[in-house]
Amino acid sequence: MAITFGTIPKVVRRVQGGTLRVGNTRVSLDSVVYAFNRGEDAVEIQRNFDTLSLAEIHAAIAYYLHNKEKVDKYLAKRASDFEKRRAESRLHPDHISREMLLARKK
């Protein structure tokens, strides 16, 4: 007979707009995965995202490793969408560059 001690909270949730967030925080799964793929361990990741517990970080990494193909496709699409938006914003006549903002400030 198996004894259940508790359950693991939902590790990843999808919010409006499609972004995957870790636990009940605003930290994106993207951020944790990129840090993990750079070679950071859970403690280093927690230093940068102190709203996450070590358990949430380990769970997010496990989620990534278990769903690597799907998460990698998700990350590639997010990167592609970001590049498209960035290119479009440069073409938009209302685009204000950093240099323009600094010039206004002076």
Backbone hydrogen bonds in HBPLUS format (Angstrom, degrees):
<---DONOR---> <-ACCEPTOR-->    atom                        ^
c    i                          cat <-CA-CA->   ^        H-A-AA   ^      H-
h    n   atom  resd res      DA  || num        DHA   H-A  angle D-A-AA Bond
n    s   type  num  typ     dist DA aas  dist angle  dist       angle   num
A0023-GLY N   A0011-VAL O   2.70 MM  12  5.02 172.0  1.71 140.9 143.8     1
A0013-ARG N   A0021-ARG O   2.92 MM   8  5.35 158.7  1.96 149.6 156.5     2
A0021-ARG N   A0013-ARG O   2.76 MM   8  5.35 167.3  1.78 162.6 165.0     3
A0015-VAL N   A0019-THR O   2.89 MM   4  5.53 165.2  1.91 161.9 165.4     4
A0018-GLY N   A0015-VAL O   2.82 MM   3  5.58 149.0  1.92 147.5 150.4     5
A0029-LEU N   A0020-LEU O   2.83 MM   9  5.57 162.5  1.86 137.5 139.7     6
A0022-VAL N   A0027-VAL O   2.86 MM   5  5.80 159.9  1.90 169.8 174.3     7
A0025-THR N   A0022-VAL O   3.12 MM   3  5.95 162.6  2.15 142.3 147.6     8
A0033-VAL N   A0029-LEU O   2.90 MM   4  6.11 169.6  1.91 163.3 166.3     9
A0034-TYR N   A0030-ASP O   2.83 MM   4  6.01 169.0  1.85 159.2 162.2    10
A0035-ALA N   A0031-SER O   3.11 MM   4  6.20 160.6  2.14 142.3 147.8    11
A0036-PHE N   A0032-VAL O   2.89 MM   4  6.08 161.4  1.93 150.0 155.7    12
A0037-ASN N   A0033-VAL O   2.80 MM   4  6.01 160.7  1.84 154.6 159.8    13
A0038-ARG N   A0034-TYR O   2.98 MM   4  6.18 127.0  2.27 137.6 151.1    14
A0038-ARG N   A0035-ALA O   3.13 MM   3  5.07 135.3  2.34  94.2 106.9    15
A0040-GLU N   A0035-ALA O   3.08 MM   5  5.55 156.8  2.14 156.2 149.0    16
A0039-GLY N   A0036-PHE O   2.97 MM   3  5.23 154.6  2.03 105.9 113.8    17
A0045-ILE N   A0041-ASP O   2.94 MM   4  6.23 158.9  1.99 156.8 163.7    18
A0046-GLN N   A0042-ALA O   2.90 MM   4  6.09 151.9  1.98 143.6 151.4    19
A0047-ARG N   A0043-VAL O   3.09 MM   4  6.40 142.5  2.23 141.9 151.2    20
A0048-ASN N   A0045-ILE O   3.10 MM   3  5.34 128.4  2.38 100.7 113.5    21
A0049-PHE N   A0045-ILE O   2.94 MM   4  6.17 137.2  2.13 144.1 157.4    22
A0052-LEU N   A0049-PHE O   3.05 MM   3  5.89 167.2  2.07 124.6 128.7    23
A0057-ILE N   A0053-SER O   3.03 MM   4  6.36 155.9  2.09 151.0 157.7    24
A0058-HIS N   A0054-LEU O   2.86 MM   4  6.12 169.0  1.88 157.1 159.6    25
A0059-ALA N   A0055-ALA O   2.88 MM   4  6.00 157.5  1.93 145.7 152.7    26
A0060-ALA N   A0056-GLU O   2.85 MM   4  6.00 152.4  1.92 143.4 150.9    27
A0061-ILE N   A0057-ILE O   2.93 MM   4  6.18 157.4  1.98 152.3 158.2    28
A0062-ALA N   A0058-HIS O   2.89 MM   4  6.10 159.3  1.93 148.0 154.2    29
A0063-TYR N   A0059-ALA O   2.80 MM   4  6.01 154.4  1.87 146.0 153.5    30
A0064-TYR N   A0060-ALA O   2.93 MM   4  6.16 158.2  1.97 144.7 150.3    31
A0065-LEU N   A0061-ILE O   2.88 MM   4  6.16 169.0  1.89 156.6 158.7    32
A0066-HIS N   A0062-ALA O   2.86 MM   4  5.96 153.2  1.94 148.0 155.7    33
A0067-ASN N   A0063-TYR O   2.95 MM   4  6.03 138.5  2.12 143.3 154.2    34
A0067-ASN N   A0064-TYR O   3.14 MM   3  5.13 127.6  2.42  96.1 109.8    35
A0071-VAL N   A0067-ASN O   2.88 MM   4  6.01 170.2  1.89 166.4 169.6    36
A0072-ASP N   A0068-LYS O   2.80 MM   4  5.86 161.3  1.84 152.1 157.6    37
A0073-LYS N   A0069-GLU O   3.09 MM   4  6.30 152.1  2.17 142.6 149.7    38
A0074-TYR N   A0070-LYS O   2.95 MM   4  6.21 157.1  2.00 147.2 153.9    39
A0075-LEU N   A0071-VAL O   2.82 MM   4  6.10 159.7  1.86 154.5 159.4    40
A0076-ALA N   A0072-ASP O   2.96 MM   4  6.12 155.6  2.02 143.1 149.8    41
A0077-LYS N   A0073-LYS O   2.93 MM   4  6.16 157.8  1.98 150.1 155.9    42
A0078-ARG N   A0074-TYR O   2.95 MM   4  6.19 158.3  2.00 148.6 154.8    43
A0079-ALA N   A0075-LEU O   2.92 MM   4  6.14 158.8  1.97 148.4 154.0    44
A0080-SER N   A0076-ALA O   2.95 MM   4  6.14 157.5  2.00 145.6 152.0    45
A0081-ASP N   A0077-LYS O   2.81 MM   4  6.02 162.8  1.84 153.4 158.1    46
A0082-PHE N   A0078-ARG O   2.91 MM   4  6.07 155.1  1.97 146.2 153.2    47
A0083-GLU N   A0079-ALA O   3.01 MM   4  6.27 159.7  2.06 147.3 152.3    48
A0084-LYS N   A0080-SER O   2.99 MM   4  6.29 155.3  2.05 149.4 156.3    49
A0085-ARG N   A0081-ASP O   2.97 MM   4  6.22 164.4  1.99 151.4 155.2    50
A0086-ARG N   A0082-PHE O   2.87 MM   4  6.08 156.6  1.93 151.1 158.2    51
A0087-ALA N   A0083-GLU O   2.94 MM   4  6.12 158.9  1.98 146.7 152.0    52
A0088-GLU N   A0084-LYS O   2.90 MM   4  6.13 160.3  1.94 151.2 157.0    53
A0089-SER N   A0085-ARG O   2.89 MM   4  6.04 153.0  1.96 146.5 153.7    54
A0090-ARG N   A0086-ARG O   3.21 MM   4  6.44 141.8  2.37 140.5 149.3    55
A0091-LEU N   A0088-GLU O   3.10 MM   3  5.19 131.2  2.35  97.6 110.6    56
A0092-HIS N   A0088-GLU O   3.06 MM   4  6.24 130.8  2.31 144.1 157.5    57
A0095-HIS N   A0092-HIS O   3.08 MM   3  5.52 162.5  2.11 119.3 121.9    58
A0101-LEU N   A0097-SER O   3.10 MM   4  6.46 157.1  2.15 150.7 156.4    59
A0102-LEU N   A0098-ARG O   2.94 MM   4  6.23 159.1  1.98 151.9 157.6    60
A0103-ALA N   A0099-GLU O   2.91 MM   4  6.10 151.5  1.99 144.0 152.1    61
A0104-ARG N   A0100-MET O   2.97 MM   4  6.20 154.6  2.03 145.9 152.5    62
A0105-LYS N   A0101-LEU O   3.02 MM   4  6.24 148.2  2.13 142.9 151.6    63
A0106-LYS N   A0102-LEU O   3.26 MM   4  6.53 141.5  2.42 141.4 149.6    64
